[in-house]
C-alpha cells in the first residue's frame, strides 16, 4: 500500500476532479499582501526523479485499485463503488486516484503556485513520464505567474502545449499598476497582457483571476476600469471572479489595521463588479463566479451574449430594499442561499429574519459576515 505522495495545499475549484501532482513547493514570489497561503514557507523545486516516483506511485495505486475492483466483483473496472471502498480501506489518497480514474483519468493539475518556473526540459521530462504512465491524460493545467510566462520563449510554450499543457491559471488580481504595486504583486498590468497573449498564441487556454474589491476605497474607480482594460486586451478564455476577504494572518490585514487600506463594503464591491463588466467590450471571454466568497454567484456567462443578463442580476440585487439585501448577504454567507430567487423561500427567510435581528441587536452585520467570509479563504 502506498502511504505517501506529496501534494500541495490548494488547487482551483475547477480542478476538483483533476489528479494533483506537486512539481514545486510553495510560491517563488510569496510577497502578495492579500495571500497567506504560503507565508512562512520556503519555495523549493522538487527533483525530477522525485516527481517521477510520485507518478509511479500513482500507477501502483491504480494497480491496487484494479485488484480491489476484481475482489468486489467489478471486473477490474474502477468506478465510484471501487473509489468509495478504497477510501474505507486505504484512505483519501486512494479515493482521490480512484475518483479520478472513474471519471476517465483525463485531467491533471500541476502544483504548487508557479509550476512553469521549472526548466522547460525538466517539465517536458515530467510530462512525458506522466503521459506514458497514464495514456488517458489529455488535459494538463497549472498555475503560473505572468512574469514567469514572459521568461519562456514562444518555442518553449509550444513544446509544453505539445506535451499536454492545455490551460494556465494566472492571478491577475487587478489591472491597475498602483493597486498591483500596493499589494506587492510583482507584475504590472501590461505584464498580465503580454503573458496572456503569449499563452494564447501558443495555443493555451488562459484563465485569469480577478479580485473584486482589491482596490479598496482608494482605488475603487481605477481598479475595475484598469482590470477591464487588461481583460479586453487579452480576451482570455475564462475570467474567474474572487472577492477580497482580508485574512487575519495576511500582510494586508496589517495594512488595514494601520489605516493604509480601507476595504469596500459588499454592496460597494457589487457596484464595482458592475463597472468592470460594463466596460468589457469586443471579447468572447467566459466570466465565472465559482467561489463562495462572491456574493452573486449567478453573475456569470459568456461575453457578449450574456452581458445584459449579468448586469441585470447585479441591478436586481442593488434594487432590493436594504433589509432584503442584508437577509440575502446573511443567507449567502451562512451557506443557505445561492441565488437571488432563494429570497422567496419563506421558511428559510423566517429563520434568517430572526438571525439578522439577533446579530443587529448585538453588533453589526458587517462584523459577523466578515467572520463568516474568512472561513471560506
Secondary structure, DSSP 8 states (H G I E B T S, - for coil): --------S---GGGTTSEEEE-EES-SS---TT--TTTT---EE--HHHHHHHHHHHHHHHHHHHHHHHHTTSTT---HHHHHHHHHHH-HHHHHHHHHHHTTS-EEEEESS-GGGS-HHHHHHHHHHHHHH-TT--EEEEE--HHHHHTS-HHHHHHHHHTTEEEEEEEEE-S-HHHHHHTT-S--HHHHHHHHHHHHHHT-EEEEEEEETTTTTTTHHHHHHHHHHHHHHH--SEEEEEE----TTSHHHHHHHTTS-----HHHHHHHHHHHHHT--S---EEE--STTSS-TT--EETTTTHHHHHHHHHHHHTS-HHHHHHHHHHHHTTS--SGGGGG-HHHHHHHHHHHHHHHHHS-HHHHHHHHHHTT-
